[in-house]
């Protein structure tokens, strides 16, 4: 895998097939589509320059000058590697020679970034905007946890970032933070009704000519001035921190009476709609984020997912399969419309869902994914998953998320390569053309996508349709950094190797995972296990070495030897197996997987197990019950949780306190090693996973684990028998 990691370091791309099949028919026989996992904002090597000028584009196809372009130094002409159009270099390139090349023609700079000096953001706002939408239909203890978490986060927000606050229960309350009187003002909306943008703006007095505050401007704007109406609701964090904390300190449980046999009236859909309308009027086109903190299911107004009666259970997977969830489709339709509005405005929806019950993440999924939002699922606002993950959003330094906004992602391909679509956190810009394939997968029928929010780990799965062996494509992503600068990153790819030698098993597993998740959500009669099994059998039959009808002769190349194990674990993963998971949990797992890079996604599909003993440091161990031993410590990383398990002997020694005695320093170091590695894992993750220390046996009742699942050995035997037929 080393060569693929090197390619990812240089270009932020992992492809299952790093060499392409020769014909369209051969491509179909490859089973796993020609595709790429691309991370637009993956940090580039320190040697890669940031060019302080606008990229040079082809006059015909608008692709960017790159190392694969043919250059005639004598005539100062370059030939586009995509459409073969001849282009003249502009005047400031006239000094180029074979010994004096611009950076974009260096062979090693297949990915390069430009700082667009003359391109201004579409909004007057160049600083980040955070609008908190807070659920108050929760118990007092949870309100205390939420208040504490928000107060800590507010202290970390950069001083020039704009902040606003909306709270909701039975009604939606828009808080005016830019007040100067003794009493803060709150504008109240009925949560049971649909509310238009004009109604919102009229009720808050947005169109009044007379300014309601004496503020003259808001830092973070290009012209240093915003209308006073806007500054009533969105203020720089440095100026409104006291007012915001004052409102949070007085935050109480929603006062609407709730009978004992009913759920609290919670108007989540209306609150998010009001938030979108407010941001659309105040800061259109800016890098604004609606951060929703939800503590229970929506039961009131548009977007409700269940009735108020506690006798009616919240929809399950079985209800969705039988179309017996009366509120589901209406709620999804509402949030689909909200997602279109937010994408048009350039705004992001983040969801922090903290409750023992479902809150409607499954319905909200479309709005969160299409705007590139973050999602966190926890049992309580007091849980470390919520508190640590919220702080991560505002952290700076090596572990910051690298939040950026207003991204646009575009693909240019050679004439024999077409784009089927993208699976990931983006929205189609419906830019149709000859490069669009007739077959659409995910967000298809376009070569350009909007990414309202993205960070340094946001990854997209691009799926191609090819008719010839050569591939050359250029991937461009422009975005507004957290500092307000507009940047453009261009990646040019060309792949020509031996077919199986260029097979990336990890990337292939991730592409399969995204495909199967997408199909499960969009195809009614889809059997994921059957589809995965058939795909793996055909792949092994196509590329395995065997004698027909002789399973014992079956051999897979080392380049493909791990893919059966990945598919075996994918079949049993939370992305495919929905039993014992709620629709909210399934939607959460899929959203996180659909936005993460290959390395993180592989851990979700096949958890890693590291073994620690006196004789060896951290070494990979088989994900099997046989790895458990009394004198061994195991570190299990499933991405969403991290578990440090002590064998029985190790646990006894630790409880006896041997690690505190000078003569047992080696034992103390053994105990510390997995904890240190677990801490390093947690620092790089979002959402931040909880870490558990366990002495309890992983196998209840003894050393034998009874399970209905077949073992990997049995699975492999069946695979060999079917592949050679």
VMD Tcl script that draws the C-alpha trace (Angstrom):
set ca {
  {0.00 0.00 0.00}
  {3.03 2.27 0.33}
  {2.94 3.55 -3.26}
  {-0.74 4.44 -2.89}
  {-0.05 6.35 0.32}
  {2.68 8.27 -1.49}
  {0.22 9.19 -4.24}
  {-2.30 10.29 -1.63}
  {0.31 12.44 0.10}
  {1.06 14.20 -3.19}
  {-2.41 14.44 -4.76}
  {-4.90 13.61 -1.95}
  {-6.37 10.88 -4.18}
  {-6.86 7.13 -3.71}
  {-8.18 5.08 -6.65}
  {-9.21 1.40 -6.58}
  {-7.86 1.00 -10.13}
  {-4.67 2.98 -10.59}
  {-4.44 1.51 -14.05}
  {-7.50 1.46 -16.24}
  {-9.16 -1.32 -18.21}
  {-8.60 -1.08 -21.96}
  {-12.25 -1.03 -23.11}
  {-15.70 -0.22 -21.78}
  {-16.53 -3.93 -21.69}
  {-13.37 -4.71 -19.73}
  {-14.24 -1.89 -17.32}
  {-17.63 -3.49 -16.67}
  {-15.89 -6.81 -15.89}
  {-13.80 -5.12 -13.21}
  {-16.91 -5.03 -10.96}
  {-15.55 -2.18 -8.81}
  {-16.03 0.99 -10.87}
  {-13.24 3.27 -12.03}
  {-13.41 5.78 -9.22}
  {-11.42 8.00 -6.90}
  {-11.63 9.10 -3.27}
  {-10.51 12.75 -3.29}
  {-9.83 14.92 -0.24}
  {-9.89 18.53 -1.54}
  {-8.33 20.18 1.52}
  {-5.87 17.48 2.58}
  {-2.75 19.34 3.77}
  {-0.16 19.44 1.00}
  {3.54 18.63 1.51}
  {5.55 21.59 2.80}
  {7.50 21.64 -0.46}
  {4.39 22.47 -2.52}
  {4.23 26.22 -3.21}
  {1.16 28.44 -2.86}
  {1.02 30.49 -6.06}
  {-0.08 34.11 -5.55}
  {-1.79 34.50 -8.92}
  {-4.72 33.26 -11.01}
  {-4.21 29.92 -12.83}
  {-3.73 29.88 -16.60}
  {-6.70 28.20 -18.29}
  {-7.24 26.67 -21.73}
  {-9.29 28.97 -23.95}
  {-11.31 26.03 -25.27}
  {-12.12 23.68 -22.34}
  {-11.10 25.88 -19.35}
  {-8.74 23.25 -17.93}
  {-5.67 24.52 -16.07}
  {-2.04 24.50 -17.19}
  {-0.44 21.40 -15.65}
  {2.69 19.20 -15.90}
  {1.09 17.07 -18.63}
  {0.66 20.04 -20.98}
  {2.91 20.14 -24.06}
  {4.94 23.35 -24.22}
  {6.64 24.92 -27.25}
  {9.20 27.22 -25.68}
  {10.24 28.85 -28.95}
  {6.75 30.05 -29.88}
  {5.54 30.41 -26.28}
  {2.55 28.14 -26.93}
  {1.14 25.37 -24.73}
  {-1.12 22.55 -25.90}
  {-3.95 21.50 -23.57}
  {-3.57 17.88 -22.46}
  {-7.35 17.42 -22.54}
  {-8.66 18.98 -25.75}
  {-5.29 19.50 -27.55}
  {-6.14 23.17 -28.12}
  {-3.16 25.48 -28.73}
  {-2.92 28.37 -26.28}
  {-0.57 31.35 -26.23}
  {1.18 32.17 -22.98}
  {0.33 35.63 -21.64}
  {2.98 38.33 -21.41}
  {4.09 37.55 -17.83}
  {5.04 33.99 -18.96}
  {7.33 35.18 -21.76}
  {10.53 34.45 -19.82}
  {9.87 30.70 -19.51}
  {12.41 28.23 -20.88}
  {13.19 24.57 -20.33}
  {15.46 25.68 -17.49}
  {13.09 28.33 -16.15}
  {9.71 26.70 -15.65}
  {6.78 28.09 -13.67}
  {5.81 25.94 -10.69}
  {2.67 24.54 -12.35}
  {4.82 22.79 -15.01}
  {7.10 21.02 -12.52}
  {6.50 17.23 -12.84}
  {6.17 16.76 -9.07}
  {3.47 19.44 -8.72}
  {0.51 17.51 -10.09}
  {-1.43 19.15 -7.26}
  {-0.94 22.84 -6.72}
  {-2.78 25.63 -4.98}
  {-3.43 29.22 -6.04}
  {-4.28 32.20 -3.89}
  {-6.82 34.15 -5.92}
  {-5.75 37.72 -5.26}
  {-8.35 39.49 -7.41}
  {-11.30 37.24 -6.60}
  {-13.48 38.50 -3.79}
  {-15.89 36.38 -1.74}
  {-19.50 36.63 -2.85}
  {-20.55 38.05 0.53}
  {-19.52 41.17 2.41}
  {-18.79 38.88 5.36}
  {-15.25 37.52 5.34}
  {-15.30 36.12 8.89}
  {-17.08 32.97 9.98}
  {-20.71 33.07 11.16}
  {-22.17 30.71 13.79}
  {-25.91 30.65 14.51}
  {-26.71 28.44 17.51}
  {-30.15 26.79 17.42}
  {-30.78 25.36 20.90}
  {-33.46 22.87 21.97}
  {-34.99 23.73 25.38}
  {-37.37 20.72 25.64}
  {-34.88 18.85 27.81}
  {-34.55 18.24 31.54}
  {-32.78 20.76 33.77}
  {-29.70 18.56 34.15}
  {-29.27 18.37 30.36}
  {-29.76 22.13 30.06}
  {-26.93 22.56 32.56}
  {-24.66 20.27 30.54}
  {-25.56 22.09 27.30}
  {-25.09 25.52 28.88}
  {-21.64 24.48 30.12}
  {-20.61 23.08 26.73}
  {-21.78 26.16 24.83}
  {-20.06 28.53 27.26}
  {-16.75 26.71 26.80}
  {-17.18 26.78 23.02}
  {-18.05 30.50 22.97}
  {-14.78 31.21 24.76}
  {-12.91 29.52 21.90}
  {-14.66 31.31 19.02}
  {-12.39 33.83 17.24}
  {-13.30 37.37 18.32}
  {-14.21 38.55 14.82}
  {-16.57 35.63 14.09}
  {-20.26 36.57 14.09}
  {-22.54 34.74 16.52}
  {-26.33 34.50 16.86}
  {-28.79 32.55 19.01}
  {-32.19 30.90 18.48}
  {-33.89 28.76 21.11}
  {-36.97 26.62 20.57}
  {-39.49 24.36 22.24}
  {-43.19 24.79 21.48}
  {-42.27 28.20 20.03}
  {-39.19 29.52 18.22}
  {-37.37 32.42 19.93}
  {-34.95 34.62 17.97}
  {-32.72 36.47 20.43}
  {-31.57 40.01 19.75}
  {-28.01 40.20 21.03}
  {-27.26 43.74 19.89}
  {-29.58 45.40 22.40}
  {-28.77 48.40 24.56}
  {-31.76 48.54 26.87}
  {-32.22 46.91 30.24}
  {-34.28 44.04 28.85}
  {-33.10 41.77 26.03}
  {-35.54 41.40 23.14}
  {-36.84 38.10 21.86}
  {-38.97 37.55 18.74}
  {-41.35 34.60 19.04}
  {-42.72 32.41 16.22}
  {-45.45 29.78 16.36}
  {-43.72 26.42 15.94}
  {-46.78 24.62 14.58}
  {-47.01 26.64 11.35}
  {-44.98 26.96 8.19}
  {-43.23 30.32 8.16}
  {-42.01 32.07 5.02}
  {-38.92 34.23 4.78}
  {-40.99 37.41 4.37}
  {-42.98 36.58 7.50}
  {-39.79 36.11 9.50}
  {-38.25 39.37 8.30}
  {-41.44 41.35 8.80}
  {-41.92 40.09 12.35}
  {-38.36 40.91 13.43}
  {-38.62 44.34 11.85}
  {-35.89 43.71 9.35}
  {-37.36 46.08 6.76}
  {-37.80 49.03 9.12}
  {-35.89 52.08 7.92}
  {-35.14 53.27 11.44}
  {-32.12 51.51 12.90}
  {-32.73 49.92 16.27}
  {-29.20 50.04 17.62}
  {-26.43 52.57 17.64}
  {-23.86 50.21 16.21}
  {-21.96 51.59 13.25}
  {-20.40 48.47 11.88}
  {-19.32 44.91 12.39}
  {-15.68 43.75 12.15}
  {-15.04 41.06 9.59}
  {-16.70 42.77 6.61}
  {-14.84 43.95 3.57}
  {-16.27 47.46 3.79}
  {-16.31 47.57 7.61}
  {-20.07 48.13 7.68}
  {-23.21 46.05 8.02}
  {-26.77 47.27 8.34}
  {-27.81 47.85 11.93}
  {-30.67 45.43 11.42}
  {-28.18 42.62 10.82}
  {-26.04 43.53 13.81}
  {-29.05 43.14 16.10}
  {-28.93 39.35 15.60}
  {-25.35 38.57 14.55}
  {-22.55 40.15 16.54}
  {-18.78 39.59 16.74}
  {-18.03 37.05 19.46}
  {-15.76 39.53 21.23}
  {-18.65 42.00 21.58}
  {-21.54 39.69 22.40}
  {-19.86 37.12 24.65}
  {-21.31 38.71 27.79}
  {-24.81 39.09 26.31}
  {-24.76 35.54 24.93}
  {-23.60 34.01 28.19}
  {-26.24 36.04 30.05}
  {-28.98 34.55 27.89}
  {-27.53 31.04 28.32}
  {-27.27 31.48 32.11}
  {-31.00 32.21 32.24}
  {-31.88 29.40 29.84}
  {-34.60 27.21 31.31}
  {-36.61 24.20 30.28}
  {-39.45 25.03 27.88}
  {-42.40 26.13 30.02}
  {-45.14 24.67 27.84}
  {-47.07 22.12 29.99}
  {-46.57 18.47 29.01}
  {-49.05 15.79 30.20}
  {-47.47 12.63 31.60}
  {-48.55 10.48 28.67}
  {-47.16 12.82 25.99}
  {-43.87 13.94 24.53}
  {-42.76 17.55 24.75}
  {-43.90 19.77 21.84}
  {-40.66 20.36 19.95}
  {-40.69 22.32 16.65}
  {-37.26 21.43 15.22}
  {-38.27 21.91 11.57}
  {-39.69 25.39 12.15}
  {-36.64 26.47 14.17}
  {-34.22 25.41 11.43}
  {-36.40 27.09 8.79}
  {-36.40 30.38 10.72}
  {-32.61 30.09 11.14}
  {-32.13 29.58 7.39}
  {-34.38 32.56 6.58}
  {-32.51 34.79 9.04}
  {-29.07 33.91 7.65}
  {-30.37 34.23 4.08}
  {-31.34 37.83 4.78}
  {-28.34 38.78 6.91}
  {-25.32 37.06 5.35}
  {-26.13 35.44 1.96}
  {-23.13 33.76 0.33}
  {-21.05 33.85 3.51}
  {-19.39 31.01 5.38}
  {-22.26 30.69 7.87}
  {-23.10 27.61 9.92}
  {-26.38 26.73 11.62}
  {-25.36 24.65 14.64}
  {-28.40 22.76 15.89}
  {-28.34 21.22 19.39}
  {-31.16 18.68 19.58}
  {-32.27 16.78 22.68}
  {-35.26 14.82 21.44}
  {-37.66 14.07 18.57}
  {-39.55 16.75 16.69}
  {-43.26 16.48 17.53}
  {-44.63 19.87 16.49}
  {-45.21 21.54 13.14}
  {-43.34 20.90 9.87}
  {-40.63 18.25 10.12}
  {-42.14 16.32 13.04}
  {-41.11 12.65 13.09}
  {-43.60 11.26 15.65}
  {-46.84 12.28 17.36}
  {-46.92 13.65 20.90}
  {-48.52 10.50 22.30}
  {-46.02 8.26 24.07}
  {-48.06 5.23 23.05}
  {-46.81 5.70 19.47}
  {-43.20 4.51 19.06}
  {-40.69 6.39 16.95}
  {-40.20 4.87 13.48}
  {-37.85 1.90 13.18}
  {-36.10 0.35 10.20}
  {-38.94 -2.15 9.94}
  {-41.45 0.71 9.76}
  {-39.44 2.40 7.02}
  {-39.21 -0.84 5.02}
  {-42.98 -1.35 5.26}
  {-43.68 2.33 4.54}
  {-45.42 2.48 7.91}
  {-43.78 5.71 9.13}
  {-46.46 8.36 8.47}
  {-44.26 11.39 9.17}
  {-41.02 10.27 7.51}
  {-41.52 11.30 3.88}
  {-43.04 14.69 4.79}
  {-40.09 15.46 7.05}
  {-37.55 14.40 4.42}
  {-39.32 16.60 1.86}
  {-39.12 19.57 4.22}
  {-35.40 19.09 4.83}
  {-34.74 18.51 1.13}
  {-36.26 21.93 0.45}
  {-34.23 23.38 3.33}
  {-31.05 21.86 1.87}
  {-31.69 23.57 -1.48}
  {-32.19 26.90 0.27}
  {-29.02 26.51 2.33}
  {-26.97 25.45 -0.71}
  {-28.25 28.48 -2.63}
  {-27.29 30.73 0.30}
  {-23.93 28.98 0.78}
  {-24.72 27.98 4.37}
  {-24.05 24.82 6.40}
  {-26.22 22.80 8.78}
  {-24.42 21.05 11.66}
  {-26.34 18.72 13.98}
  {-25.37 17.80 17.55}
  {-27.96 15.20 18.58}
  {-27.68 14.24 22.24}
  {-30.47 12.06 23.60}
  {-31.24 8.49 24.56}
  {-34.11 8.62 22.07}
  {-34.01 9.36 18.35}
  {-34.15 13.02 17.34}
  {-34.64 12.78 13.55}
  {-31.09 12.50 12.21}
  {-32.36 10.14 9.49}
  {-34.70 12.84 8.20}
  {-32.08 15.59 8.57}
  {-29.42 13.56 6.72}
  {-30.09 15.10 3.30}
  {-29.70 18.67 4.59}
  {-26.55 17.91 6.58}
  {-24.84 15.98 3.76}
  {-25.65 18.35 0.92}
  {-24.36 21.35 2.85}
  {-21.23 19.54 4.06}
  {-22.28 19.80 7.70}
  {-20.89 18.04 10.75}
  {-22.91 15.52 12.75}
  {-22.36 14.28 16.29}
  {-24.49 11.64 18.04}
  {-24.26 11.14 21.80}
  {-26.42 9.95 24.68}
  {-26.25 13.21 26.62}
  {-24.97 16.78 26.43}
  {-22.81 15.80 29.39}
  {-21.07 13.04 27.41}
  {-17.44 13.54 26.40}
  {-18.34 12.82 22.76}
  {-20.42 16.02 22.65}
  {-18.21 18.25 24.78}
  {-14.93 17.32 23.10}
  {-16.36 17.30 19.58}
  {-17.91 20.77 20.00}
  {-14.59 22.20 21.16}
  {-12.87 20.64 18.13}
  {-14.95 22.85 15.83}
  {-13.32 25.98 17.24}
  {-9.83 24.68 18.00}
  {-6.78 26.06 16.25}
  {-3.35 24.54 15.77}
  {-2.27 21.10 14.60}
  {-5.56 19.41 15.54}
  {-7.96 21.96 14.08}
  {-10.59 20.71 11.64}
  {-9.58 23.29 9.04}
  {-13.13 24.47 8.41}
  {-13.58 26.26 5.10}
  {-16.64 27.40 3.19}
  {-18.11 28.37 -0.16}
  {-16.38 25.54 -1.96}
  {-16.99 24.64 -5.58}
  {-15.74 21.33 -6.93}
  {-15.31 20.80 -10.67}
  {-13.97 18.01 -12.91}
  {-12.52 18.22 -16.41}
  {-11.80 14.92 -18.20}
  {-10.32 13.63 -21.41}
  {-12.92 13.08 -24.12}
  {-13.16 9.31 -23.50}
  {-13.79 9.70 -19.77}
  {-17.20 10.69 -18.43}
  {-18.42 11.47 -14.93}
  {-21.19 9.32 -13.47}
  {-21.46 11.21 -10.20}
  {-20.22 11.85 -6.69}
  {-21.12 10.15 -3.39}
  {-20.29 12.43 -0.51}
  {-21.04 15.75 1.22}
  {-21.86 18.05 -1.71}
  {-24.74 19.28 -3.85}
  {-25.06 19.22 -7.63}
  {-24.74 22.54 -9.48}
  {-26.47 20.87 -12.46}
  {-23.71 21.81 -14.88}
  {-24.51 19.43 -17.71}
  {-22.31 18.80 -20.73}
  {-20.61 16.19 -22.89}
  {-18.55 14.94 -19.92}
  {-21.67 13.77 -18.06}
  {-22.37 10.06 -18.30}
  {-25.82 8.76 -19.22}
  {-25.72 6.74 -15.99}
  {-25.96 8.81 -12.80}
  {-24.69 7.59 -9.43}
  {-25.10 9.72 -6.31}
  {-25.05 13.38 -7.26}
  {-24.84 12.82 -11.04}
  {-25.72 14.57 -14.27}
  {-23.18 17.33 -13.66}
  {-19.45 18.10 -13.61}
  {-19.62 20.73 -10.86}
  {-20.74 20.56 -7.24}
  {-21.22 23.03 -4.40}
  {-19.49 22.36 -1.08}
  {-20.90 24.89 1.38}
  {-18.75 23.49 4.17}
  {-15.61 21.37 4.03}
  {-12.61 20.60 6.18}
  {-9.24 18.92 5.81}
  {-10.70 15.39 6.02}
  {-13.80 15.91 3.84}
  {-13.58 13.33 1.03}
  {-15.65 12.76 -2.10}
  {-16.09 9.50 -4.02}
  {-15.96 10.24 -7.77}
  {-17.23 7.57 -10.13}
  {-16.18 7.55 -13.79}
  {-17.34 5.88 -16.99}
  {-14.52 5.19 -19.46}
  {-14.23 3.86 -23.00}
  {-10.45 3.93 -23.51}
  {-7.42 2.93 -21.50}
  {-5.89 6.37 -21.06}
  {-7.29 8.59 -18.38}
  {-6.37 12.15 -17.68}
  {-8.54 14.32 -15.55}
  {-8.18 17.50 -13.59}
  {-10.00 18.14 -10.35}
  {-10.45 21.74 -9.25}
  {-11.79 22.92 -5.92}
  {-12.10 26.57 -5.01}
  {-13.01 27.59 -1.47}
  {-12.93 30.38 1.08}
  {-10.49 29.69 3.90}
  {-11.26 30.51 7.52}
  {-9.25 33.72 7.11}
  {-11.56 34.85 4.30}
  {-9.11 34.34 1.40}
  {-10.29 32.67 -1.80}
  {-8.12 29.76 -2.94}
  {-8.17 27.26 -5.78}
  {-6.56 23.82 -5.71}
  {-6.00 21.90 -8.96}
  {-5.11 18.19 -9.11}
  {-4.19 16.57 -12.45}
  {-4.28 12.77 -12.61}
  {-2.93 10.30 -15.11}
  {-2.87 6.53 -14.50}
  {-1.10 3.95 -16.71}
  {0.07 0.80 -14.91}
  {-0.58 -2.93 -15.03}
  {-4.24 -3.53 -14.08}
  {-3.83 -5.74 -10.97}
  {-0.54 -4.14 -9.95}
  {-2.39 -0.83 -9.63}
  {-5.23 -2.20 -7.50}
  {-5.72 -0.37 -4.18}
  {-7.65 -2.73 -1.91}
  {-8.42 -0.17 0.78}
  {-9.80 2.37 -1.70}
  {-11.82 -0.41 -3.35}
  {-13.42 -1.36 -0.01}
  {-14.37 2.26 0.69}
  {-15.91 2.71 -2.76}
  {-17.92 -0.50 -2.25}
  {-19.07 0.73 1.18}
  {-20.28 4.06 -0.20}
  {-22.00 2.34 -3.11}
  {-23.83 -0.21 -0.97}
  {-24.96 2.47 1.51}
  {-26.25 4.65 -1.33}
  {-28.10 1.73 -2.94}
  {-29.70 0.72 0.37}
  {-31.15 4.22 0.69}
  {-32.31 4.69 -2.90}
  {-33.31 1.24 -4.21}
  {-36.43 -0.32 -2.72}
  {-35.79 -4.00 -3.54}
  {-32.06 -4.00 -2.94}
  {-30.36 -6.91 -1.13}
  {-26.99 -5.58 0.10}
  {-25.54 -8.94 1.19}
  {-26.36 -10.58 -2.14}
  {-24.94 -7.61 -4.06}
  {-21.68 -7.62 -2.09}
  {-21.30 -11.40 -2.39}
  {-21.93 -11.39 -6.15}
  {-19.51 -8.49 -6.64}
  {-16.76 -10.25 -4.68}
  {-17.33 -13.58 -6.46}
  {-17.15 -11.93 -9.88}
  {-14.05 -9.95 -8.87}
  {-12.25 -13.08 -7.64}
  {-13.37 -15.09 -10.65}
  {-12.05 -12.36 -12.96}
  {-8.67 -11.82 -11.31}
  {-8.00 -15.04 -9.39}
  {-5.64 -17.77 -10.57}
  {-7.28 -21.22 -10.53}
  {-8.21 -24.38 -12.39}
  {-11.88 -24.53 -13.27}
  {-14.03 -26.42 -10.73}
  {-11.04 -26.95 -8.43}
  {-11.44 -24.75 -5.31}
  {-8.14 -25.93 -3.79}
  {-6.26 -24.44 -6.76}
  {-7.67 -20.93 -6.19}
  {-5.04 -18.25 -5.48}
  {-5.44 -14.47 -5.33}
  {-2.62 -12.10 -6.11}
  {-1.21 -10.33 -3.01}
  {-2.61 -7.18 -4.61}
  {-6.14 -8.55 -4.08}
  {-5.66 -10.92 -1.15}
  {-7.15 -8.61 1.51}
  {-10.29 -7.52 -0.37}
  {-12.28 -10.66 0.69}
  {-11.56 -9.81 4.32}
  {-12.72 -6.21 3.82}
  {-15.96 -7.35 2.18}
  {-16.49 -9.98 4.91}
  {-16.33 -7.24 7.56}
  {-18.34 -4.78 5.45}
  {-21.19 -7.33 5.29}
  {-21.30 -7.34 9.11}
  {-20.74 -3.60 9.59}
  {-23.23 -1.00 10.82}
  {-23.44 0.37 7.28}
  {-25.13 -2.81 6.03}
  {-26.58 -4.48 9.13}
  {-29.33 -2.26 10.48}
  {-30.58 -4.76 13.10}
  {-30.17 -3.39 16.64}
  {-29.52 0.10 15.24}
  {-32.10 2.86 14.97}
  {-32.59 4.78 11.69}
  {-30.83 7.75 13.36}
  {-27.78 5.64 14.23}
  {-27.59 4.12 10.74}
  {-27.87 7.58 9.14}
  {-25.15 8.87 11.49}
  {-22.70 6.06 10.68}
  {-23.24 6.50 6.94}
  {-22.88 10.28 7.06}
  {-19.55 10.03 8.85}
  {-18.28 7.33 6.48}
  {-19.40 9.29 3.40}
  {-17.27 12.29 4.36}
  {-14.10 10.63 5.68}
  {-10.88 9.70 3.87}
  {-9.80 6.18 2.97}
  {-7.70 5.52 6.08}
  {-10.49 6.46 8.49}
  {-13.20 4.71 6.47}
  {-11.22 1.46 6.44}
  {-11.12 1.49 10.25}
  {-14.93 1.89 10.28}
  {-15.29 -1.11 7.95}
  {-12.67 -3.30 9.61}
  {-11.67 -2.20 13.13}
  {-7.98 -2.37 13.96}
  {-6.66 -4.42 16.88}
  {-3.24 -3.71 18.38}
  {-1.56 -6.09 20.84}
  {0.87 -5.07 23.62}
  {3.06 -7.54 25.57}
  {6.34 -7.42 27.46}
  {8.11 -8.91 24.44}
  {6.72 -6.53 21.85}
  {5.32 -3.07 21.55}
  {2.17 -2.29 19.62}
  {1.74 -4.95 16.93}
  {-1.31 -5.64 14.72}
  {-3.37 -8.59 15.89}
  {-6.04 -10.66 14.22}
  {-9.55 -9.37 14.76}
  {-10.44 -12.67 16.37}
  {-11.20 -14.12 19.79}
  {-7.87 -15.98 19.58}
  {-6.07 -12.65 20.14}
  {-7.29 -12.50 23.76}
  {-4.63 -13.66 26.26}
  {-4.14 -13.16 30.02}
  {-0.73 -11.47 29.63}
  {-1.73 -9.15 26.77}
  {-3.25 -5.67 26.44}
  {-5.43 -5.04 23.38}
  {-6.29 -1.70 21.81}
  {-9.45 -1.92 19.69}
  {-10.16 1.02 17.38}
  {-13.51 0.92 15.58}
  {-13.34 4.68 14.76}
  {-16.50 5.46 16.75}
  {-15.13 3.96 19.98}
  {-11.67 3.12 21.32}
  {-11.31 0.30 23.85}
  {-8.23 -0.63 25.90}
  {-8.68 -4.20 27.21}
  {-6.43 -5.73 29.87}
  {-5.98 -9.50 30.01}
  {-6.82 -11.17 33.33}
  {-3.21 -11.42 34.54}
  {-2.42 -7.84 33.52}
  {-5.58 -6.62 35.28}
  {-4.64 -8.44 38.51}
  {-1.13 -6.96 38.50}
  {-2.51 -3.48 37.84}
  {-5.03 -3.76 40.68}
  {-2.20 -4.95 42.98}
  {-0.33 -1.72 42.14}
  {2.81 -3.33 40.70}
  {3.17 -0.42 38.26}
  {3.90 1.91 41.19}
  {6.94 -0.07 42.34}
  {10.38 0.94 40.96}
  {11.40 -2.65 40.13}
  {8.34 -3.02 37.84}
  {8.99 -0.02 35.60}
  {8.59 -2.22 32.50}
  {5.06 -3.07 33.61}
  {4.25 0.62 34.09}
  {5.50 1.33 30.57}
  {3.41 -1.55 29.22}
  {0.27 -0.08 30.82}
  {1.03 3.39 29.49}
  {1.77 2.43 25.86}
  {-1.83 1.66 24.72}
  {-3.18 4.69 26.60}
  {-0.67 6.92 24.82}
  {-1.62 5.45 21.43}
  {-5.33 5.79 22.23}
  {-4.82 9.46 23.09}
  {-3.08 10.04 19.76}
  {-5.97 8.36 17.91}
  {-8.61 10.45 19.69}
  {-6.82 13.73 18.91}
  {-7.12 13.14 15.17}
  {-10.81 12.17 15.12}
  {-14.08 13.96 14.58}
  {-16.49 13.21 16.13}
  {-14.20 12.57 19.11}
  {-14.66 8.89 20.09}
  {-15.02 7.84 23.73}
  {-12.17 5.76 25.20}
  {-13.06 2.84 27.44}
  {-10.75 0.91 29.77}
  {-11.98 -2.63 30.33}
  {-10.96 -5.52 32.53}
  {-14.14 -7.51 31.88}
  {-13.74 -10.52 29.58}
  {-14.55 -9.70 25.96}
  {-15.96 -13.23 25.64}
  {-18.67 -13.82 28.28}
  {-18.58 -17.23 29.90}
  {-15.20 -18.49 28.77}
  {-12.91 -18.76 25.79}
  {-15.48 -19.90 23.22}
  {-17.49 -17.30 21.33}
  {-20.84 -18.52 20.00}
  {-22.21 -16.52 17.07}
  {-24.69 -16.93 14.23}
  {-22.16 -15.44 11.80}
  {-19.95 -17.77 9.82}
  {-16.23 -17.46 10.42}
  {-13.97 -15.85 7.86}
  {-12.48 -19.27 7.04}
  {-15.91 -20.68 6.16}
  {-16.69 -17.52 4.17}
  {-13.42 -17.90 2.24}
  {-14.13 -21.58 1.50}
  {-17.50 -20.69 0.00}
  {-15.93 -17.87 -1.98}
  {-13.28 -20.16 -3.50}
  {-15.85 -22.77 -4.43}
  {-18.11 -20.26 -6.19}
  {-15.31 -18.29 -7.86}
  {-13.93 -21.31 -9.75}
  {-17.27 -22.40 -11.23}
}
mol new
graphics top color blue
foreach p $ca { graphics top sphere $p radius 0.5 }
foreach p [lrange $ca 0 end-1] q [lrange $ca 1 end] { graphics top cylinder $p $q radius 0.2 }
display resetview
